[in-house]
Structure formats: C-alpha cells, structure tokens
Amino acid sequence: MKLSKRTEPHFRMTESGMLLIATRTAGHPQLQFPPLEFVHGDEPVEQVPIGPFGQLYTYTLVHPGKDSEPYALAMVDFEPGVRAFGRLICKDGKAPAIDSTMRIVPSELPDGSPDYAFEAVSGESA
C-alpha cells in the first residue's frame, strides 16, 4: 500500500493574518490539527485554514529550571471546532484571561525555525 508524507507547513501568512492549516480526508472527516502527517493510498487531503482569531481555552506556565526562562503554553479554540496547542506570548508578563480573543502570530523555535504562537488581542489581558 502506498504511504504519502505531507510536507507542507502547518501554518501560513496571509493578508488577513497568520492561519493554521488543519486537514481532513474521507477516511478521517473530522478536522485535525496538527494536520495529518501520513496518508495511506491516494486519498485526497483537504487543507482547511483556521484562524487568524480564536478563543483561549486554557494555558499553563512552564518553569523548566533555574537556568531557563519560564514560558507559557496554550490551547486555543477555533471555528469550525478545532482546538490548537502552541506557545503563548504574555505581553508585559501578564497572562490573558480565559476566553480572551487570541491571534495567531509568527514565532521561532529555539533552533530558529519558523513557527506560530498565540497572543491576546489588545486589551484582553487579566
């Protein structure tokens, strides 16, 4: 059986802002984020952009150790029913309130690779 690997990034910049890319197939009709990485056979994969805004579902602060700076991670809900996980940017050290409107923004991984993060839309911090 043929196995195909998805190679496209799971986010993209558009004129309206950064979007995440969810996927679905006939065999997996529920949207999935991060997107399906492998597809069996020649089944077509539908790419569905989500964002650029969502609602903060929850977050946590991670304290990795005395030699590393703490950072925040969040789960954000997007229409049409996708919950995404990623870094949370806390402006001025303040965590946003649950249900705050979040925006997807460009970010970088520690190795410099492009990635995405979430930040509260102005005026929505606790």
N, C-alpha and C positions, 0 to 999 in steps of 0.2 A: 504494500500500500504506500502511496506517495505521501510524504510529510513535508509541508511547506512552512518555512520560518518567516514570520513577519519582521521586516527590517525598518519600517518607517518609525519615526519618533512618536511618542505618545502625547505630544503637545505641539502646538504651532502658534505663531504670532499672526494676527490678522489686524485689519484696520480698526476693528471694534475692541481689540484686546487679545490677550492670550487665551487659547482654548485648549482643553484636554480632549483626547481622542479615545472614545470608547468604541468597542466593536460588538458585533453580533453576527451569527450565522443562522441558517435554517435549523441546524442541529443544536445551537445554543442561542435561542431567540431573546433571552434577557440580556440587556446591555451589560458589558463587563468592562471595568476599569480597575487596574491597568488592562489594556487590550489583550486579547488572545495572542499568545506568542507563537503557537504552532497550530496549524490546521491540517487535518487529515484529508487526503484526496484533493479534488479540485473544487471543493466547496467555496463559493464566493463569500468574502468577508465584507460586511457593510461597516464602514467607518462613520461614526456619529459624533460630531463635535459637541462638546458640552462646555458651558460657561459663557462668558467670562466671569459671571457672578453666581455665587451660591450662598447658602446659609451655614454658619458654623454649628456643627452638631456637638462636637466635644474637642477638647485639647488636653495635652499634658506637657509639663515641663520636665525635661530630661537633664539630670545632673551627672555627666559622665565621669567625673573625678576632679581632684583638686588641680590638675594640670590642664584641664579643658574647660572651656566656657559652656555654661548651660545653653540649651536650645529648646525650642518648642515644636511639637508635632500636633497636627490637627486632622480631624475628619470633617469634611465639608459636604453638604448635600446639594446636589444639582438636579434641575429638571432635565430629563424625564426619569427621575428615580435612581440616580447614580450617587453613591457615596464614595468620595475620593479621599485618599490619605496623602499627607505631604508635610513639608516644613511649614511652620507658622512664623511670620515676621511680626514681632511685637514692637510697635512703634513706641519710643520713649520708655521702653521697659514695661509697658502696660499690656496685659493680655486682654483681648477683646471679650465682650460678653457673649455668652451662648446665644445663638440665633442671630448674631450680628451678620450683616451682609459682608461677604468676603469677595475679594477679587483675586484672580489668578495672575501672578506676576512672574517675570523671568527671574531666575536664580542660578546658582552654580553649585555643583557638588564639590567636595573638598579637593578633588583632583582637577578642578577647573572645567569639567564637562558641563554643558548647558543643562538646566533643569527648570522646574517650576516651583513656586511656593505660594502661600496664601497670605494676604494681608487684609485687614479690615478696611472697608471703605471709610473715608474720613468722617470723624465724629462718632464712630461706633466702638470706642474702647471703654472698658469698665473702669 
